[in-house]
Amino acid sequence: MVVLTRNSVIDLSTTEHLDILNAILSDITILYPNPTSLSIFQELIRKYNPRGLWIHDIEIASIGLAHGITTIATKNVEDFERIKEVEVRFTG
């Protein structure tokens, strides 16, 4: 929703945003932080010493790693490539 609401070209109502969100949620499994991901997060923070928004990417990677996911598909290749514990695939 952040992406959609920050885009001045896309003018959707709140209801339309929620409809899109619900459509996406019906087809995916959400991975939540857990004690293992917190431990991995702390290890990655110590290893990479991230600053600013890169910390969000470190958290995403740590949650994935805790759930056995080692490949991330993203348009944000640069930040994730710096995390050697995951493989990054560009999605265009």
C-alpha positions in Angstrom: 0.0 0.0 0.0 2.9 2.3 0.6 4.1 1.9 -2.9 0.6 2.5 -4.4 -0.1 5.6 -2.2 3.3 7.2 -2.9 2.8 7.0 -6.7 1.2 10.1 -8.1 0.2 8.4 -11.3 -1.9 5.7 -9.6 -5.0 7.2 -8.1 -6.8 4.5 -6.2 -9.3 4.7 -3.4 -8.6 3.2 0.0 -11.1 0.4 -0.9 -9.2 -0.3 -4.1 -5.9 -0.5 -2.2 -7.5 -2.9 0.3 -8.9 -5.0 -2.5 -5.5 -5.3 -4.1 -3.9 -6.2 -0.7 -6.6 -8.9 -0.1 -6.1 -10.3 -3.6 -2.3 -10.6 -2.9 -2.8 -12.1 0.5 -5.1 -14.8 -0.8 -2.2 -16.2 -2.9 0.8 -16.0 -0.6 2.1 -17.2 2.7 3.3 -14.5 5.1 6.5 -15.1 7.0 6.6 -13.5 10.4 9.6 -12.7 12.6 10.4 -15.2 15.2 13.1 -15.9 17.8 15.3 -17.5 15.1 14.9 -14.6 12.7 15.8 -12.2 15.5 19.0 -14.1 16.2 19.9 -14.1 12.5 19.0 -10.4 12.3 21.4 -9.6 15.1 24.1 -11.7 13.4 23.6 -9.9 10.1 23.6 -6.5 11.8 26.9 -7.2 13.5 28.4 -8.6 10.3 27.3 -5.8 7.9 26.8 -2.8 10.2 23.9 -1.5 8.1 22.6 2.1 8.3 19.2 3.6 7.5 16.8 1.8 5.2 19.2 -1.1 4.5 18.3 -2.3 8.0 14.8 -3.2 6.5 16.5 -5.4 3.9 18.6 -7.1 6.5 15.4 -7.8 8.5 13.6 -9.2 5.4 16.6 -11.5 4.7 16.8 -12.6 8.3 13.1 -13.6 8.3 13.5 -15.5 5.0 16.6 -17.3 6.3 14.8 -18.3 9.5 12.1 -19.9 7.3 14.7 -21.7 5.1 14.4 -19.2 2.2 17.8 -18.4 0.6 16.7 -16.7 -2.6 15.1 -13.3 -2.8 13.4 -12.0 -5.9 13.4 -8.2 -6.0 13.8 -5.1 -8.0 16.0 -3.8 -5.1 19.0 -5.9 -6.2 21.8 -3.6 -5.0 20.9 -3.7 -1.2 20.2 -7.5 -1.2 23.4 -8.3 -3.1 25.4 -7.1 -0.2 23.9 -9.8 2.0 26.0 -12.8 1.1 23.8 -15.3 2.9 21.0 -14.9 0.2 20.9 -15.3 -3.6 19.2 -12.4 -5.3 17.2 -12.6 -8.5 16.0 -9.5 -10.3 12.3 -9.2 -11.0 11.4 -6.8 -13.7 
